[in-house]
């Protein structure tokens, strides 16, 4: 199998598990829904720069794309409210994620 087809399949898996549509990812990375579809099916070769942008839209690193076997995403969590929360958290900056952990700890929801 060609590398761009395998990368496309991984991107599709992560996108679907994140609860995002091809159109939403396309808007985040500056590509059309059609182009995102072509990346995911391997009909269009994807550049490394675009892989980085795509991963950023999904809230993951390129390393996670290839090596993380057990992602925790909204598609794997039951409950519509939880899915909405996780989708929003994935788009926060690192600074805001740290702040959010503080809020959750203050509410008694920490580990």
N, C-alpha and C positions, 0 to 999 in steps of 0.2 A: 504494500500500500504506500502511496506517495505521502511524504511528510505533511504537505499542506492539507491533505484529506484527513489525516489523523489529528492535526491541530484543530481543524474545523470541527471535528466530532467532539473533541474535548471542550472547545468553546461553547458548543451547543449544549452539552451536558451541564456545564457550569451555569450557563445563562438560564436554562430551564429550571434548574434547581434553585436559582436565585429568585425566580418568580418574575423576571423581566421579559418583555417581549422583544422581538427583533427590532421593532420600530424604536422602542425605548433605548436600547443599546446603540442603535444607529444614531439617534439624536445625541447621545452622550459622546460618541466618537467622531461625529461629523460625517457619517455615511448614511446612505439610504437603507431602508428595510431590505430592498432587493440585493444590495451589495452584501449586507450582513448575512442574508440567506445563502448567497453564493460562497462566502467565506466558510460558513458552517457545513456546507455540502461538499466543499473542496473544488467547486467549479471555478473559483477564482483564488489565485494564490495570494496569501496575506503576507505583508511585510512584518518584520520584527517590531517596527515602530507602532504599527497598527495592533499587533498582539499586545503590546504594552498598554496601549490606550484601552483596548477591549478588557484586559484584566483590571485596569483601573476602574472602568465602569462597573465591573462585577465585584469590586472591592477585594480583589485577591492579587497576589504577586504572580509573576510569571513562573516562579518556582512552584507555587501551589498548583498552578494550572497543570503542570506535568507530574508532580510528585505527591500531592496530597490525595490519599486514597479515601479518606473519610470526611468530606466536607460537611459542615453543618449549615444548612441553608433552609430558608422558609419552606421549600417544597418537601422537606423531610420532617417538618414540624407540624403537628396538628393544631388547628385553630387559626381562624382568619385574622384575629387581632394580633397574635404572635407573628404571623407572616408579615403583616403590615409594619410592625415594629422593626423586625429584622431587616426588611427591605430599606427602611429609612436609616437605620444604624449603619448599614453598609456604605451609605453615601456620605457619612459624616467625615470630617477631617480627623486626623489622629488626635489633635488637641481636644476636639469636641467629644470624641470617644472616651478619652480619659476623664473629662468632666462628667460625662454621662455615667461612668462607672461610679464616680463619687456620689452622684444623686441616687443611684440604685442602692449603694451601700447605706446611704442615709435613710432610705426607705425600709431597710432591713432585708433587702433582696440579694445581698452579697453572698459569697460562698461561706 
